Amino acid sequence: LEKSKKIVIDFLVSRGLSKKKKKTSISTVEQGFDFLGFHFREYPDKGRSKGLKKGIFLVKPSKKNVTNICHKISAIIKEYPNAEAGTLIKHLNPILRGWAEHYRTVSSRASYRKVSEHTFRSLQRWIYRKHSKVKRRDTLSKYFKTVSTKETIKHWIFSGFDERKQPITLFQIGNTTFKKHNMIALKQPKNPFLLE
């Protein structure tokens, strides 16, 4: 790896580029590493261990990125303490949908669950603060509804109305369809620099 690092540095230098020491590290596959908001790591799994492979290699959203999206959700909810539910949903949906779509090609189920739980708890606190003098159970049932679609019936969905008085619901991050990438066997080098 140290030899490879030198080759990469030389490759960059000849093109007027350089490597950042702070962002470069060598770690074992069991330790894993973060890159562009993703965490790459091999997790222990006796059923999949074979030779040098000790488990299953997974790519997940990094812990830092999950924490960041949770902080962002909390900040938006705190920014609108007295807003209508529909207004809050309108600000939260693009954030939740964009984040979910970005990570739908990797192993994100556990991260989605964390973000979903955090969103629910944050909205719960928002409701309690907004209606501090009303029974908590009554306030929750006012905002969390049962929603029917052609495919299924969902309970406890945060709901409201938009500016045209049309029903609007919070994007359900857990309903995101996963689409895993498949490795493609390359018969020839696709990197133009390898043809030099």
MIKE-745349 format. One record per residue: residue in one letter; x, z, y of N, C-alpha, C, O in turn. Coordinates in steps of 0.02 Angstrom, whole numbers, plus 50000, padded with zeros to 5 digits. Each point is the difference from the previous one (the first is absolute). Example, Ala and Ser with C-alpha at 12.3 -4.5 7.8 and 13.67 -1.06 7.14 Angstrom:
% MIKE-745349
a506605039049716499555000050059500455000050060500525003349999
s499304993150054500425000350059499615003750055500255000850055
//
This chain:
% MIKE-745349
l500415000049939499595000050061500435000050063499844996750050
e500715007149948500455000150058500304993150011500084997850057
k500094998749888500274993250006499474995350028500144995750042
s499245005249935499454995850024499885001150074499864995450038
k500215011049983499905001750070500504996350044499844997550054
k500795002349923500524996550038499844992550005500114997050052
i499645000149893499824992950000499454998750051500014995150037
v499505009349965499434999350047500245000650072499794996250043
i500675008749969500275001050068500374993850023499924997750056
d500504999649900500384993950016499544994150013500114996050045
f499355003649915499514994650007499675000450069499894994950032
l499945011349990499685001050065500474998650058499824996850049
v500805005749945500494999450054500134992650016500054998150058
s500014997849889500144992950010499434996450037500094994550025
r499335008849979499424997150035499845003850064499464999250028
g501005005049994499915003650062499535006049996499745002250050
l500165000349889499555005749990500405006149974500574999349979
s499125006550024500345006049975499515004649964499394999450009
k500875005149952499615004749961499965006750037500505002350027
k498915000849974499935006650031500145005449948499675000249948
k500815004250068500185005349952499425004749987499905002249943
k499724999550109499445004749993499464997549952499665003849967
k500274989550031499464997149960500244997449933499624996849963
t501005004550020500284997749937500205005849957500385004350021
s499374995849918500195005349953499984997449929499664995049986
i500695008349969499994998249930499695005949963500235005750005
s499244992949957499675005349962499834997649930499984994049987
t499905010749968499824998149931499274997849999499615001650045
v500214994849903499314997649994499525005849989499414999550018
e500855006149954499585005949990499865003650067499475003050009
q501014996650037499905003050067499534995750042499595002550037
g500494991049956499614995350039500234999450072500475003450021
f499204992350016500184999050071499404997350038499554996949971
d500455004350094499474997450044500254993750035500584999650020
f498984995549986500174993950035499364996950029499534998449963
l500475000750103499444996950036499325003249983499504996649991
g500495010150004499385003649988499805000649927499485002749984
f500944994649971499875000449928500525004549967500565000750024
h499245002549921500475004149961500094996849931499524999049964
f501114999550020500174996849936500335005249955500485003250020
r499264997649919500285005249956499774999149927499464997549987
e500985004549967499815000049930499785007049981500365004950009
y499024995649965499715006549982500055001149924499914995349962
p500235010950017500075001449928499354998349961499455001850022
d500634994849923499444998349957500284998549930500294994749988
k499625010049966500284999349932499734993949964500364996949961
g499025001450053499694994349967500314993350021499954995149964
r500365004850094500304993850026500765000150000500324995150019
s499975010549960500745000450000500294995649945499744999949944
k500794996650073500314995549953500714998450024500094997350054
g500415004549906500694998950020500175004050062499935006150001
l500294990450052500175003450062499385001550042500025004150046
k499434992649937499385001150038499675006649976499855000849941
k500055003850106499755006749983499255000950014499725005349987
g499974989650041499305000750016499714993750030500144994449977
i499455006550073499664994350033500234999650073500015005050035
f500164989049987500214998950069499394998350042499644995249985
l500245008850067499414999050043500204999450073500505002850022
v499104993550014500064999550073499385003250029499444998149983
k500655006750062499445003750030500095000250076500554998750025
p498925003050012500105001450071500465006150007499935004849962
s500534995150085500455005650009499625006250026499494999350033
k500775006649951499675006250022499965000350076499505002250028
k501034995450005500015000050073499444995750028499685001750049
n500194992649918499484995550023499315002949990499554999150042
v500355004349902499365003349987499885005550052499445000750026
t501095003149989499955005350052499834997050068499595002750036
n500734991749980499884996650065499284997750008499715000950053
i500014996249894499314997550005499515005950007499504999550035
c500655006149931499585006050005500035002850071499485002050027
h501114998150003500075002450069499624995450049499695002450048
k500344991249938499664995150043499245001049997499664999750051
i500085001449889499285001249991499795006250037499495000150035
s500915005349957499845006350034500004999250076499575002650034
a500924993649991500064998950073499394996350027499755001750054
i500014993249909499414996250023499395004450001499614999950047
i500305004149900499415004449995500015005250057499485001550029
k501115001349986500065004950054499894996950069499805003350047
e500344990249958499934996550064499274999150020499854999250059
y499705001149892499284999050013499605006049976499604999349953
p500495006550078499655006149976499254999850007499645003149960
n500114993350090499274999950012499694993149992499434998850021
a500944996749947499754993249992499454999749946499925004649961
e499724989850039499524998849947500394997949937500564997650004
a499135003549938500334998349937500194992749997500544998349975
g499024997350050500144992849999500624998250039500394995649979
t499725007750078500604998750041500625002049962500514996450001
l499465009349966500575002449961500164995249942500584998449988
i498904999549978500084995349944500324993550024500444997149967
k499345000650092500264993750029500765000450013500354995049994
h499895010950023500725000950013500405001349936500584998349996
l499095004849955500365001749938500044994249951500504999149966
n498974996950030499974994749949500594995050001500274998649947
p499934998850112500574995350000500655003349974500404996749967
i499695009750049500615003549979499995000949924500494998449966
l498965004050007499945001249928500034993549960500354999649950
r499294995350074499994993649964500694996750001500224997449949
g500105002650109500664996950005500515003349956500404996749967
w499605010050031500485003849959499864998749926500474999049961
a498905001150020499814998949930500204993049977500264999249944
e499624995850098500174993149982500754999149993500244996249957
h500145007250086500734999449998500295002549934500504997349976
y499205007949995500275003049939499614998449937500105003349949
r499474991750053499584998649941500384996249945499744999249945
t500874998650068500384996449950500475004649960500354997649955
v499655008950061500445004749964499595005749972499385000150006
s500955004849962499665005749969499795005150053500385004650015
s499034994450012499795004050059499425004749987499785003450047
r499974997049892499395003949988500065007250023499555002650034
a501005000749948500095007150019500055000750076499735004850028
s500624990650005500065000250073499334998850033499845003350050
y499764992049924499344998850026499575006349996499635001650046
r500445002049897499615006149991500185005250053499575003350028
k501094997349986500235004950050499724998350069499765004350036
v500294989349982499754997850066499255000950005499745002150052
s499904996449894499285000749998499795007350008499545001650038
e500805002849926499855007250005500165002750069499625004050028
h500944993850000500195002250067499484997850052499815003850045
t499954990049948499504997350046499355004049995499705001650051
f500094999949888499395003949990500055006950032499555002150036
r501015001449952500095006750028500034999950076499745004450034
s500594990449993500054999450073499324998850032499845002850052
l499764993049916499334998650025499555006149993499575001350043
q500545002449904499625006249990500135004950056499535003050027
r501104997849991500185004650055499714997450066499785004050042
w500244989449967499724996950061499265001750007499765001750055
i499874997949890499285001550000499885007450015499565001650040
y500835002849928499915007250010500145002050073499655004250028
r500864992750002500155001550070499464997450046499825003350049
k499924990849936499494996950042499345003749997499635000350049
h500225002549893499365003549991500145007249977499785002149946
s500575001550094500225006849981499425005049992500075005149968
k499364993350062499435004849999499484998149947499475003349995
v500674991649966499524997749949500285001649931500615000349991
k498955000749960500225001549932500434994249974499844994250008
r500725007649962500484994949979499714995049952500124994050007
r499505008249945499714995449951499544994950033500004994149982
d499625008150067499554995550035500374994750040499804994250003
t500765007850027500394995250040500324994749956500034994250019
l500215007949923500334995249955499504994749976500174994149998
s499235008049983499504995349975499774995150054499734994749985
k500375007150078499824995650055500484994050005499804994550019
y500835006649963500514994850007500204996749934500154994049999
f499845009849946500194997249935499384998049962499595004249981
k500334989350008499394997349971500134996949932500574998949979
t498874999649986500024996149939499894992750019499514998450033
v500954997349947499974992950019499924995849938500385000649952
s499124994950048499874995649942500254993050016499894997350055
t500444999749896500204993050005499744996349938499685003149958
k500454990550038499774996149941500345002549936499704999849946
e500935002450060500385002049942499915007349980499985001649940
t499965002950110500025007149984499665004350054499804997550053
i500145008949931499745004950049500565004950014500265003149953
k499924997750109500545004550020499725006050038499574999350043
h500685006649938499785006150034500545002550048500594998449992
w499215005550056500465003250048500434994950037500615000650004
i499064994450024500344994950041499885001650073499425000750022
f501115000050017499945001450072499674994050034500264994449996
s499185006850036499594994650028499795001350071500005005750024
g499824988950010499775000550069499674993550021499804996049958
f500165002950108499714993950027500474997150053500315003650038
d499744989749963500424996850050499624999350066499455002650006
e500854993850042499694999450067499354996049999499605000550047
r500284995649900499374996349993499495003749957499494997349979
k500685009150007499565004349960499954997749927499525001549965
q501004994850012500024997849931500405005249959500495002750025
p499304998749912500375004849959500724997749988500144994149989
i500315010750014500714998649988500295005749958499835005850011
t500594992549941500285005149956500764999950002500314994950017
l500005010749967500735000549999500274996049942499735000349944
f500814996150068500334996149947500245004749945500335005050013
q499494993449925500195004149943500654997449970500014994949965
i500525008650049500674997749979500064999449925500384995949974
g499245008349990500024999949926499694993749970500114998649941
n499504997750098499684993949975500444993850007499794994549982
t500825006450043500454994450009500184996849933500185003649953
t499774989950043500174996449938500764999149996500314997350046
f499975004949898500734999349991500164993049975499634997049961
k500945000550063500234993449978500755000449988500394999350047
k499805002049891500715000849984500354993150001499724995049979
h500915005150045500404993950000500324999149931500225004849969
n499814989050008500344998549937500684996950016500084996250047
m500415005649912500674997250008500004992749978499704998349949
i500624997450089500044992949983500724998549978500485001450035
a499584995649906500664998249974500264994050039499684994750003
l500915006150028500304994650039500514996249957500455003049971
k499474990550025500454996049960500624997950039500504997949971
q499475002750095500584998350042500025004750060499495002750019
p501104998350010500055004550058499584997650058500014994150019
k499605010550010499584998350058500335002050065499764998250054
n500785005649943500365002150059500504994550020500464998649961
p499464998150096500454994650019500735002150005500454995949990
f499695010650024500685002350005500365000249933500614999949997
l499005000349947500305000249933500244993149979500364999449950
l499454995450087500204993249982500654998050034500234994349991
e500065010250049500614998250037500594999149951500564998650022
//
